[in-house]
Amino acid sequence: MDQASWRNLLLMNQPIITCSPDILGGTPVFTGTRVPVQTLLDYLEGGETIDDFLEGFPTVKREQVIAFLEEAKARMVASAS
């Protein structure tokens, strides 16, 4: 199994987002970071790219961003059905 596959496997076994009163007062952040998920949404809403976001917040992994967006998409599709 290559390194990317191992990383994906690890991500599947942990939450994408963490909410803890000890981290930014419970603001939802990417797991293992102090980067609020809202920051990603603000970047995308402002016309920035995922690469721009990752450059500004190197503690967040691309796989986390993709997993978050895939989960958000799945929830939106499910709620529309």
KOLGU-4560 file (N, C-alpha, C; in nm, 3 decimals, padded with zeros to 5 digits):
<recs>
<n_xx: 00.085 n_yy: -00.118 n_zz: 00.000 ca_xx: 00.000 ca_yy: 00.000 ca_zz: 00.000 c_xx: 00.089 c_yy: 00.124 c_zz: 00.000 mol: A seq: 1 type: MET>
<n_xx: 00.061 n_yy: 00.220 n_zz: -00.089 ca_xx: 00.144 ca_yy: 00.339 ca_zz: -00.096 c_xx: 00.110 c_yy: 00.438 c_zz: 00.014 mol: A seq: 2 type: ASP>
<n_xx: 00.193 n_yy: 00.542 n_zz: 00.027 ca_xx: 00.177 ca_yy: 00.638 ca_zz: 00.136 c_xx: 00.043 c_yy: 00.710 c_zz: 00.130 mol: A seq: 3 type: GLN>
<n_xx: -00.003 n_yy: 00.747 n_zz: 00.011 ca_xx: -00.132 ca_yy: 00.816 ca_zz: -00.002 c_xx: -00.246 c_yy: 00.727 c_zz: 00.045 mol: A seq: 4 type: ALA>
<n_xx: -00.239 n_yy: 00.599 n_zz: 00.013 ca_xx: -00.344 ca_yy: 00.506 ca_zz: 00.056 c_xx: -00.345 c_yy: 00.492 c_zz: 00.207 mol: A seq: 5 type: SER>
<n_xx: -00.227 n_yy: 00.486 n_zz: 00.268 ca_xx: -00.219 ca_yy: 00.479 ca_zz: 00.415 c_xx: -00.279 c_yy: 00.603 c_zz: 00.478 mol: A seq: 6 type: TRP>
<n_xx: -00.246 n_yy: 00.720 n_zz: 00.420 ca_xx: -00.300 ca_yy: 00.845 ca_zz: 00.473 c_xx: -00.452 c_yy: 00.846 c_zz: 00.464 mol: A seq: 7 type: ARG>
<n_xx: -00.505 n_yy: 00.802 n_zz: 00.351 ca_xx: -00.651 ca_yy: 00.797 ca_zz: 00.334 c_xx: -00.714 c_yy: 00.701 c_zz: 00.433 mol: A seq: 8 type: ASN>
<n_xx: -00.651 n_yy: 00.588 n_zz: 00.456 ca_xx: -00.702 ca_yy: 00.491 ca_zz: 00.553 c_xx: -00.705 c_yy: 00.552 c_zz: 00.692 mol: A seq: 9 type: LEU>
<n_xx: -00.599 n_yy: 00.622 n_zz: 00.729 ca_xx: -00.595 ca_yy: 00.687 ca_zz: 00.860 c_xx: -00.704 c_yy: 00.792 c_zz: 00.872 mol: A seq: 10 type: LEU>
<n_xx: -00.726 n_yy: 00.871 n_zz: 00.767 ca_xx: -00.829 ca_yy: 00.974 ca_zz: 00.771 c_xx: -00.968 c_yy: 00.914 c_zz: 00.786 mol: A seq: 11 type: LEU>
<n_xx: -00.990 n_yy: 00.798 n_zz: 00.726 ca_xx: -01.122 ca_yy: 00.735 ca_zz: 00.734 c_xx: -01.153 c_yy: 00.691 c_zz: 00.877 mol: A seq: 12 type: MET>
<n_xx: -01.049 n_yy: 00.668 n_zz: 00.957 ca_xx: -01.067 ca_yy: 00.619 ca_zz: 01.093 c_xx: -01.068 c_yy: 00.729 c_zz: 01.197 mol: A seq: 13 type: ASN>
<n_xx: -01.068 n_yy: 00.853 n_zz: 01.156 ca_xx: -01.075 ca_yy: 00.962 ca_zz: 01.251 c_xx: -01.171 c_yy: 01.068 c_zz: 01.199 mol: A seq: 14 type: GLN>
<n_xx: -01.227 n_yy: 01.146 n_zz: 01.289 ca_xx: -01.319 ca_yy: 01.251 ca_zz: 01.244 c_xx: -01.245 c_yy: 01.357 c_zz: 01.163 mol: A seq: 15 type: PRO>
<n_xx: -01.316 n_yy: 01.415 n_zz: 01.070 ca_xx: -01.260 ca_yy: 01.521 ca_zz: 00.986 c_xx: -01.254 c_yy: 01.651 c_zz: 01.066 mol: A seq: 16 type: ILE>
<n_xx: -01.356 n_yy: 01.670 n_zz: 01.148 ca_xx: -01.372 ca_yy: 01.793 ca_zz: 01.225 c_xx: -01.374 c_yy: 01.759 c_zz: 01.374 mol: A seq: 17 type: ILE>
<n_xx: -01.314 n_yy: 01.847 n_zz: 01.453 ca_xx: -01.315 ca_yy: 01.833 ca_zz: 01.598 c_xx: -01.377 c_yy: 01.958 c_zz: 01.659 mol: A seq: 18 type: THR>
<n_xx: -01.461 n_yy: 01.937 n_zz: 01.759 ca_xx: -01.516 ca_yy: 02.048 ca_zz: 01.837 c_xx: -01.482 c_yy: 02.020 c_zz: 01.983 mol: A seq: 19 type: CYS>
<n_xx: -01.400 n_yy: 02.103 n_zz: 02.042 ca_xx: -01.359 ca_yy: 02.086 ca_zz: 02.181 c_xx: -01.356 c_yy: 02.222 c_zz: 02.248 mol: A seq: 20 type: SER>
<n_xx: -01.410 n_yy: 02.231 n_zz: 02.369 ca_xx: -01.405 ca_yy: 02.359 ca_zz: 02.438 c_xx: -01.261 c_yy: 02.407 c_zz: 02.462 mol: A seq: 21 type: PRO>
<n_xx: -01.166 n_yy: 02.315 n_zz: 02.457 ca_xx: -01.025 ca_yy: 02.350 ca_zz: 02.478 c_xx: -00.957 c_yy: 02.406 c_zz: 02.353 mol: A seq: 22 type: ASP>
<n_xx: -01.022 n_yy: 02.393 n_zz: 02.238 ca_xx: -00.965 ca_yy: 02.442 ca_zz: 02.112 c_xx: -01.055 c_yy: 02.551 c_zz: 02.056 mol: A seq: 23 type: ILE>
<n_xx: -01.008 n_yy: 02.673 n_zz: 02.061 ca_xx: -01.083 ca_yy: 02.789 ca_zz: 02.009 c_xx: -01.225 c_yy: 02.794 c_zz: 02.062 mol: A seq: 24 type: LEU>
<n_xx: -01.243 n_yy: 02.759 n_zz: 02.188 ca_xx: -01.373 ca_yy: 02.769 ca_zz: 02.253 c_xx: -01.481 c_yy: 02.681 c_zz: 02.193 mol: A seq: 25 type: GLY>
<n_xx: -01.442 n_yy: 02.571 n_zz: 02.128 ca_xx: -01.540 ca_yy: 02.479 ca_zz: 02.071 c_xx: -01.571 c_yy: 02.503 c_zz: 01.925 mol: A seq: 26 type: GLY>
<n_xx: -01.503 n_yy: 02.598 n_zz: 01.864 ca_xx: -01.521 ca_yy: 02.623 ca_zz: 01.720 c_xx: -01.482 c_yy: 02.498 c_zz: 01.642 mol: A seq: 27 type: THR>
<n_xx: -01.563 n_yy: 02.454 n_zz: 01.546 ca_xx: -01.524 ca_yy: 02.337 ca_zz: 01.466 c_xx: -01.394 c_yy: 02.363 c_zz: 01.389 mol: A seq: 28 type: PRO>
<n_xx: -01.296 n_yy: 02.275 n_zz: 01.410 ca_xx: -01.166 ca_yy: 02.287 ca_zz: 01.344 c_xx: -01.134 c_yy: 02.156 c_zz: 01.274 mol: A seq: 29 type: VAL>
<n_xx: -01.042 n_yy: 02.163 n_zz: 01.178 ca_xx: -00.992 ca_yy: 02.040 ca_zz: 01.117 c_xx: -00.916 c_yy: 01.962 c_zz: 01.225 mol: A seq: 30 type: PHE>
<n_xx: -00.945 n_yy: 01.835 n_zz: 01.238 ca_xx: -00.883 ca_yy: 01.751 ca_zz: 01.340 c_xx: -00.731 c_yy: 01.760 c_zz: 01.334 mol: A seq: 31 type: THR>
<n_xx: -00.672 n_yy: 01.778 n_zz: 01.452 ca_xx: -00.527 ca_yy: 01.786 ca_zz: 01.462 c_xx: -00.470 c_yy: 01.924 c_zz: 01.435 mol: A seq: 32 type: GLY>
<n_xx: -00.560 n_yy: 02.022 n_zz: 01.415 ca_xx: -00.516 ca_yy: 02.159 ca_zz: 01.387 c_xx: -00.597 c_yy: 02.255 c_zz: 01.474 mol: A seq: 33 type: THR>
<n_xx: -00.565 n_yy: 02.381 n_zz: 01.461 ca_xx: -00.644 ca_yy: 02.487 ca_zz: 01.523 c_xx: -00.706 c_yy: 02.575 c_zz: 01.413 mol: A seq: 34 type: ARG>
<n_xx: -00.726 n_yy: 02.516 n_zz: 01.296 ca_xx: -00.778 ca_yy: 02.589 ca_zz: 01.180 c_xx: -00.929 c_yy: 02.566 c_zz: 01.170 mol: A seq: 35 type: VAL>
<n_xx: -01.008 n_yy: 02.672 n_zz: 01.189 ca_xx: -01.153 ca_yy: 02.657 ca_zz: 01.179 c_xx: -01.197 c_yy: 02.615 c_zz: 01.038 mol: A seq: 36 type: PRO>
<n_xx: -01.295 n_yy: 02.528 n_zz: 01.033 ca_xx: -01.352 ca_yy: 02.485 ca_zz: 00.906 c_xx: -01.411 c_yy: 02.606 c_zz: 00.832 mol: A seq: 37 type: VAL>
<n_xx: -01.465 n_yy: 02.700 n_zz: 00.907 ca_xx: -01.524 ca_yy: 02.820 ca_zz: 00.847 c_xx: -01.421 c_yy: 02.895 c_zz: 00.762 mol: A seq: 38 type: GLN>
<n_xx: -01.295 n_yy: 02.887 n_zz: 00.799 ca_xx: -01.190 ca_yy: 02.954 ca_zz: 00.723 c_xx: -01.182 c_yy: 02.899 c_zz: 00.581 mol: A seq: 39 type: THR>
<n_xx: -01.192 n_yy: 02.767 n_zz: 00.568 ca_xx: -01.195 ca_yy: 02.706 ca_zz: 00.434 c_xx: -01.314 c_yy: 02.758 c_zz: 00.355 mol: A seq: 40 type: LEU>
<n_xx: -01.430 n_yy: 02.758 n_zz: 00.417 ca_xx: -01.551 ca_yy: 02.804 ca_zz: 00.348 c_xx: -01.538 c_yy: 02.951 c_zz: 00.307 mol: A seq: 41 type: LEU>
<n_xx: -01.479 n_yy: 03.032 n_zz: 00.393 ca_xx: -01.458 ca_yy: 03.173 ca_zz: 00.359 c_xx: -01.364 c_yy: 03.188 c_zz: 00.240 mol: A seq: 42 type: ASP>
<n_xx: -01.258 n_yy: 03.109 n_zz: 00.237 ca_xx: -01.165 ca_yy: 03.112 ca_zz: 00.124 c_xx: -01.238 c_yy: 03.077 c_zz: -00.006 mol: A seq: 43 type: TYR>
<n_xx: -01.312 n_yy: 02.967 n_zz: -00.004 ca_xx: -01.381 ca_yy: 02.923 ca_zz: -00.125 c_xx: -01.488 c_yy: 03.023 c_zz: -00.168 mol: A seq: 44 type: LEU>
<n_xx: -01.561 n_yy: 03.075 n_zz: -00.071 ca_xx: -01.664 ca_yy: 03.174 ca_zz: -00.101 c_xx: -01.604 c_yy: 03.300 c_zz: -00.162 mol: A seq: 45 type: GLU>
<n_xx: -01.482 n_yy: 03.333 n_zz: -00.121 ca_xx: -01.414 ca_yy: 03.452 ca_zz: -00.172 c_xx: -01.344 c_yy: 03.430 c_zz: -00.305 mol: A seq: 46 type: GLY>
<n_xx: -01.359 n_yy: 03.311 n_zz: -00.363 ca_xx: -01.300 ca_yy: 03.284 ca_zz: -00.494 c_xx: -01.159 c_yy: 03.227 c_zz: -00.489 mol: A seq: 47 type: GLY>
<n_xx: -01.110 n_yy: 03.199 n_zz: -00.370 ca_xx: -00.977 ca_yy: 03.139 ca_zz: -00.356 c_xx: -00.986 c_yy: 02.989 c_zz: -00.385 mol: A seq: 48 type: GLU>
<n_xx: -00.872 n_yy: 02.929 n_zz: -00.410 ca_xx: -00.868 ca_yy: 02.786 ca_zz: -00.440 c_xx: -00.830 c_yy: 02.705 c_zz: -00.316 mol: A seq: 49 type: THR>
<n_xx: -00.848 n_yy: 02.574 n_zz: -00.326 ca_xx: -00.803 ca_yy: 02.486 ca_zz: -00.219 c_xx: -00.652 c_yy: 02.501 c_zz: -00.201 mol: A seq: 50 type: ILE>
<n_xx: -00.579 n_yy: 02.512 n_zz: -00.309 ca_xx: -00.433 ca_yy: 02.531 ca_zz: -00.299 c_xx: -00.399 c_yy: 02.658 c_zz: -00.223 mol: A seq: 51 type: ASP>
<n_xx: -00.474 n_yy: 02.766 n_zz: -00.248 ca_xx: -00.451 ca_yy: 02.891 ca_zz: -00.173 c_xx: -00.471 c_yy: 02.867 c_zz: -00.024 mol: A seq: 52 type: ASP>
<n_xx: -00.579 n_yy: 02.799 n_zz: 00.009 ca_xx: -00.608 ca_yy: 02.769 ca_zz: 00.150 c_xx: -00.497 c_yy: 02.686 c_zz: 00.212 mol: A seq: 53 type: PHE>
<n_xx: -00.456 n_yy: 02.580 n_zz: 00.143 ca_xx: -00.352 ca_yy: 02.492 ca_zz: 00.196 c_xx: -00.219 c_yy: 02.564 c_zz: 00.211 mol: A seq: 54 type: LEU>
<n_xx: -00.191 n_yy: 02.656 n_zz: 00.123 ca_xx: -00.067 ca_yy: 02.734 ca_zz: 00.134 c_xx: -00.070 c_yy: 02.821 c_zz: 00.259 mol: A seq: 55 type: GLU>
<n_xx: -00.186 n_yy: 02.876 n_zz: 00.289 ca_xx: -00.200 ca_yy: 02.962 ca_zz: 00.407 c_xx: -00.210 c_yy: 02.885 c_zz: 00.538 mol: A seq: 56 type: GLY>
<n_xx: -00.252 n_yy: 02.759 n_zz: 00.530 ca_xx: -00.274 ca_yy: 02.677 ca_zz: 00.650 c_xx: -00.212 c_yy: 02.539 c_zz: 00.630 mol: A seq: 57 type: PHE>
<n_xx: -00.079 n_yy: 02.533 n_zz: 00.635 ca_xx: -00.009 ca_yy: 02.407 ca_zz: 00.603 c_xx: -00.033 c_yy: 02.292 c_zz: 00.700 mol: A seq: 58 type: PRO>
<n_xx: -00.093 n_yy: 02.320 n_zz: 00.816 ca_xx: -00.123 ca_yy: 02.210 ca_zz: 00.909 c_xx: -00.243 c_yy: 02.128 c_zz: 00.863 mol: A seq: 59 type: THR>
<n_xx: -00.324 n_yy: 02.185 n_zz: 00.774 ca_xx: -00.439 ca_yy: 02.112 ca_zz: 00.719 c_xx: -00.390 c_yy: 02.034 c_zz: 00.597 mol: A seq: 60 type: VAL>
<n_xx: -00.428 n_yy: 01.909 n_zz: 00.589 ca_xx: -00.388 ca_yy: 01.824 ca_zz: 00.477 c_xx: -00.494 c_yy: 01.829 c_zz: 00.367 mol: A seq: 61 type: LYS>
<n_xx: -00.449 n_yy: 01.817 n_zz: 00.243 ca_xx: -00.541 ca_yy: 01.816 ca_zz: 00.129 c_xx: -00.650 c_yy: 01.710 c_zz: 00.149 mol: A seq: 62 type: ARG>
<n_xx: -00.611 n_yy: 01.594 n_zz: 00.199 ca_xx: -00.708 ca_yy: 01.485 ca_zz: 00.220 c_xx: -00.818 c_yy: 01.526 c_zz: 00.317 mol: A seq: 63 type: GLU>
<n_xx: -00.784 n_yy: 01.608 n_zz: 00.416 ca_xx: -00.885 ca_yy: 01.656 ca_zz: 00.510 c_xx: -00.985 c_yy: 01.747 c_zz: 00.440 mol: A seq: 64 type: GLN>
<n_xx: -00.934 n_yy: 01.836 n_zz: 00.357 ca_xx: -01.022 ca_yy: 01.929 ca_zz: 00.284 c_xx: -01.114 c_yy: 01.851 c_zz: 00.191 mol: A seq: 65 type: VAL>
<n_xx: -01.058 n_yy: 01.758 n_zz: 00.115 ca_xx: -01.139 ca_yy: 01.680 ca_zz: 00.021 c_xx: -01.242 c_yy: 01.597 c_zz: 00.097 mol: A seq: 66 type: ILE>
<n_xx: -01.202 n_yy: 01.534 n_zz: 00.206 ca_xx: -01.296 ca_yy: 01.454 ca_zz: 00.285 c_xx: -01.408 c_yy: 01.542 c_zz: 00.340 mol: A seq: 67 type: ALA>
<n_xx: -01.375 n_yy: 01.662 n_zz: 00.386 ca_xx: -01.477 ca_yy: 01.754 ca_zz: 00.436 c_xx: -01.576 c_yy: 01.792 c_zz: 00.326 mol: A seq: 68 type: PHE>
<n_xx: -01.524 n_yy: 01.828 n_zz: 00.210 ca_xx: -01.611 ca_yy: 01.868 ca_zz: 00.099 c_xx: -01.697 c_yy: 01.752 c_zz: 00.050 mol: A seq: 69 type: LEU>
<n_xx: -01.640 n_yy: 01.632 n_zz: 00.045 ca_xx: -01.717 ca_yy: 01.514 ca_zz: 00.004 c_xx: -01.829 c_yy: 01.486 c_zz: 00.104 mol: A seq: 70 type: GLU>
<n_xx: -01.799 n_yy: 01.497 n_zz: 00.232 ca_xx: -01.901 ca_yy: 01.475 ca_zz: 00.336 c_xx: -02.011 c_yy: 01.581 c_zz: 00.326 mol: A seq: 71 type: GLU>
<n_xx: -01.972 n_yy: 01.705 n_zz: 00.307 ca_xx: -02.071 ca_yy: 01.813 ca_zz: 00.293 c_xx: -02.160 c_yy: 01.788 c_zz: 00.171 mol: A seq: 72 type: ALA>
<n_xx: -02.099 n_yy: 01.746 n_zz: 00.060 ca_xx: -02.176 ca_yy: 01.716 ca_zz: -00.061 c_xx: -02.274 c_yy: 01.602 c_zz: -00.036 mol: A seq: 73 type: LYS>
<n_xx: -02.227 n_yy: 01.496 n_zz: 00.028 ca_xx: -02.313 ca_yy: 01.381 ca_zz: 00.055 c_xx: -02.431 c_yy: 01.420 c_zz: 00.143 mol: A seq: 74 type: ALA>
<n_xx: -02.406 n_yy: 01.504 n_zz: 00.241 ca_xx: -02.516 ca_yy: 01.547 ca_zz: 00.330 c_xx: -02.616 c_yy: 01.635 c_zz: 00.256 mol: A seq: 75 type: ARG>
<n_xx: -02.567 n_yy: 01.721 n_zz: 00.168 ca_xx: -02.657 ca_yy: 01.807 ca_zz: 00.090 c_xx: -02.743 c_yy: 01.725 c_zz: -00.005 mol: A seq: 76 type: MET>
<n_xx: -02.683 n_yy: 01.629 n_zz: -00.072 ca_xx: -02.757 ca_yy: 01.543 ca_zz: -00.164 c_xx: -02.860 c_yy: 01.461 c_zz: -00.087 mol: A seq: 77 type: VAL>
<n_xx: -02.821 n_yy: 01.408 n_zz: 00.027 ca_xx: -02.913 ca_yy: 01.327 ca_zz: 00.108 c_xx: -03.030 c_yy: 01.411 c_zz: 00.159 mol: A seq: 78 type: ALA>
<n_xx: -03.004 n_yy: 01.535 n_zz: 00.197 ca_xx: -03.112 ca_yy: 01.618 ca_zz: 00.249 c_xx: -03.206 c_yy: 01.665 c_zz: 00.139 mol: A seq: 79 type: SER>
<n_xx: -03.158 n_yy: 01.666 n_zz: 00.015 ca_xx: -03.242 ca_yy: 01.707 ca_zz: -00.097 c_xx: -03.329 c_yy: 01.593 c_zz: -00.150 mol: A seq: 80 type: ALA>
<n_xx: -03.297 n_yy: 01.472 n_zz: -00.108 ca_xx: -03.371 ca_yy: 01.355 ca_zz: -00.158 c_xx: -03.497 c_yy: 01.330 c_zz: -00.079 mol: A seq: 81 type: SER>
</recs>
